[in-house]
Amino acid sequence: MNPTIAHAELIATFKRAEADAAHKFGLIQAAANKGPKAIQAATETAAKAAKRRDSFAKKLGDLGVNLKY
């Protein structure tokens, strides 16, 4: 696979993970009215999404691509 294409695919994956993490953090606000268990579940889901986002950011950083988030 062409390195440029691989970089582009990884950047696209990072962008999707970044949007997913932002969405999941937004769900925490929506869960606030539903009680502590809903907040805890939303927080755990958001943390996992942020971890995925950070993982892709690290892979891109290892390739020399710097994306601010």
N, C-alpha and C positions, 0 to 999 in steps of 0.2 A: 504494500500500500504506500502510496506517495506520502511523505511526511507532512506536506502541506494539507492534504486531505485529512490525515489523521489528526492534525492540530485543529482543523476546522470542525471535525466531528466531536472532538473532546471539548472544544469551546462551546459548541451547541449543546452538548450534554451538560456542561457546567451551567449554561444559561437556564436550561430547564430545571436543574436542581436548585438554582438560585431563586427562580420564580416559585418553585414548590415550597422552598423554605419560607419565603415571604408569605405565601398563602397560609401555610401551617401556623405561623406566628399570628396571623390575623384570626385564625380560628380560636386561638386562646381567648381573645376578646369576646367572641360569640359564645364561648363556653362559660364565660364568667357568670351568666345568669342561670346556668343549669346546675351549679353546685360544684363541690370540691372534687368529686370523682371525674367529672367531665373536664374540669380544668387540668387535673393531673394527667389524664389521657391525652389531652391536646398538647400539654407541655412536653410530654415524652415523645409524641409524634413530631413536634417541632424540633426537638433536640436531635432526633434521628435524621431529619431532613437537613438540618444545619451541618451535621457530621458528614453527610453525603456531599453537600456543597463544598465543605472544607477539604474533603478528600480529592474532589475534582480540581479544586484550586491548587492543591499541593502538586498534583500530577502536572498541571499546566505550568506551575512554577518550576518544576524540575525540567521541563522542556524549554524554559526560558520565556514563557508567555506570562505577562503580568496583567492580571485583571483585578481591578479594585472592586471590593464588595463590602 
